[in-house]
Amino acid sequence: MNRKKLVIGTCILIAIISAFTFSRVRNHIRSEQTASVRISTFNSKQIENINYRQVDQLVDDKVAAMVVFLKPNSAAGKDFLNFFQASNEIKSLKQKVYLYQMFYTDKNLKESYQLPDNQVSIIFFENGEVSQHKDFQQLPSDLTAFVNQINTLSINK
């Protein structure tokens, strides 16, 4: 009887360790995959790519921040990336724009920030809270006007 309990306990322990290890390895692989395919060629140092682990930390650490959530393989995501890469106007941004390229669906992130499918969401955070939430289609189509609109917001570094 004691031997049976020991075998069952050992199997349970191995299952728990395996599940934990698999989860950690999967997250590491996912992070490496996203880093390798993330689009990172922008005309400005004011645009910084962030990963899924950094979003909540960024919101908590910064007094204010602007995060763009997009799926780079969607039509809206491609339009936004082309828009951002099209001009040197981006260099005149006064604050950083954090770009989160979603390659995998994260249900918690999607629910937390009310991110619609296949849309580009631009969220302005102040003191850890969402202050504005806009879709890319709601913004001016002129890059100069877009940059001016971002620069008028009260976002500190």
Secondary structure as UniProt FT lines:
FT   HELIX           2..37
FT   TURN            45..46
FT   STRAND          47..50
FT   TURN            52..53
FT   HELIX           54..61
FT   STRAND          64..70
FT   TURN            72..73
FT   HELIX           75..85
FT   HELIX           88..92
FT   STRAND          97..101
FT   HELIX           107..112
FT   TURN            113..114
FT   TURN            117..118
FT   STRAND          121..126
FT   TURN            127..128
FT   STRAND          129..135
FT   HELIX           136..138
FT   HELIX           143..152
//
